[in-house]
């Protein structure tokens, strides 16, 4: 898109962007182009070397490693099952999306703001992972480890609260259905291409009645959102 190209060419905007990015990161970034890539969604930059999907892949692996190390140290007497579940709670898309919004990533992420489907997606959590990938390439593993613990884990991930979180809302819904003799199903109500990606509409039905529906760029995310809406509607 031309406005994105113009933005990147503007020196004054570059200075403002670097200032905003530094406020989010808590340090002055090195290679600014690397961070622009990390903050560029495919809706505005389609090239694999231009958008943040490759950095998201890298950041996901780095974050998982850092979180695993953190949990290993914090819970010396807990077993593998507990540690695995806690890591899943800490790095799930919804949690990362919440953290990204609190950190202010939405204000500095480049994405198509006219795409209504993106408003209900988890792109900012994905962007946070991409940003972690950029920090890793810029500062190395040790620097990224310190940064993630200081700016993501400590201020946003409260272990006592996370221990009580139910990681899979669908499990709660299935448990309720089984207990009450209800037939619960998740159905694909619609599937279409939007901005070069498949957009799924998933519905949660109880005894054939549609209780809730949600959209997402993959079926898993859409069904989890639909499950949460169903739980809220049913008052569970």
C-alpha positions, -999 to 999 in steps of 0.1 A, spaced: 0 0 0 13 34 -9 6 50 24 28 24 41 56 30 16 53 67 21 54 62 59 86 42 57 102 69 35 94 98 58 123 106 81 101 125 106 78 96 109 108 73 113 120 94 143 85 93 158 82 56 152 116 50 169 105 70 199 72 51 202 90 18 198 116 27 224 88 35 249 72 1 243 105 -18 244 122 1 273 154 4 253 166 20 221 164 -5 192 193 -13 170 183 -21 134 150 -2 130 141 -19 97 141 -52 116 115 -39 140 93 -24 113 92 -59 97 82 -74 131 53 -49 133 41 -53 97 11 -75 92 6 -93 59 -25 -72 52 -2 -43 43 30 -61 33 25 -94 15 61 -105 9 75 -132 32 106 -110 37 85 -79 44 58 -90 69 62 -104 104 52 -140 99 88 -154 98 97 -133 128 65 -146 145 77 -182 139 111 -173 155 97 -154 184 72 -182 192 101 -206 197 122 -181 217 93 -172 240 85 -208 246 121 -215 256 123 -185 279 89 -193 296 100 -230 301 132 -218 318 113 -194 340 88 -221 351 116 -246 356 133 -222 381 101 -210 398 86 -244 404 114 -268 414 91 -294 428 64 -295 401 61 -322 375 62 -320 337 25 -320 333 20 -289 355 49 -271 338 36 -279 304 1 -267 313 14 -235 328 35 -227 297 4 -232 276 -15 -207 297 13 -182 295 18 -183 257 -17 -189 244 -29 -165 217 -56 -148 238 -31 -141 267 -5 -127 244 -30 -106 226 -41 -91 259 -5 -83 268 3 -68 234 -26 -44 238 -15 -34 273 20 -28 260 7 -4 233 16 -25 203 -17 -17 185 -6 19 182 26 10 163 15 -21 144 11 -16 106 -21 -34 95 -51 -28 74 -73 -8 98 -102 -10 73 -103 -48 75 -131 -56 100 -121 -92 104 -87 -82 118 -105 -64 147 -116 -97 161 -84 -116 154 -53 -122 176 -29 -103 153 -14 -83 181 -5 -114 201 12 -127 169 29 -93 165 42 -96 201 58 -129 191 73 -113 160 87 -85 182 103 -110 205 119 -125 174 133 -91 164 146 -85 199 164 -119 198 181 -110 165 190 -75 178 201 -83 213 208 -121 214 192 -147 236 205 -135 269 193 -99 263 159 -112 251 156 -135 281 161 -105 305 137 -83 284 109 -109 283 111 -115 320 112 -78 329 86 -64 304 63 -94 297 63 -120 324 67 -100 356 42 -72 348 16 -92 329 18 -129 339 7 -135 375 14 -171 384 -11 -174 412 -39 -163 389 -27 -184 360 -27 -215 381 -64 -211 385 -71 -204 348 -89 -231 328 -69 -233 297 -95 -248 274 -129 -232 276 -142 -259 252 -135 -286 279 -157 -268 304 -185 -266 278 -181 -303 269 -181 -312 306 -214 -292 311 -229 -309 280 -220 -344 292 -232 -338 327 -266 -325 314 -271 -350 286 -267 -323 259 -253 -328 224 -226 -302 219 -211 -297 185 -188 -271 168 -197 -266 131 -181 -246 103 -209 -222 93 -189 -204 67 -155 -204 50 -143 -177 26 -112 -160 14 -106 -125 27 -74 -105 20 -57 -137 7 -65 -158 38 -92 -182 48 -117 -168 73 -137 -193 92 -171 -189 110 -175 -215 136 -208 -221 155 -214 -238 189 -246 -257 188 -264 -274 217 -290 -300 208 -290 -286 173 -296 -250 184 -270 -224 175 -258 -208 208 -229 -187 196 -207 -181 166 -173 -165 160 -148 -158 132 -111 -165 130 -83 -172 105 -81 -207 118 -107 -231 131 -91 -235 165 -92 -198 174 -127 -194 161 -140 -224 180 -124 -212 213 -140 -177 209 -173 -194 201 -170 -216 232 -163 -186 254 -193 -168 240 -214 -199 246 -202 -202 282 -210 -166 288 -245 -169 273 -252 -201 292 -239 -186 325 -215 -214 332 
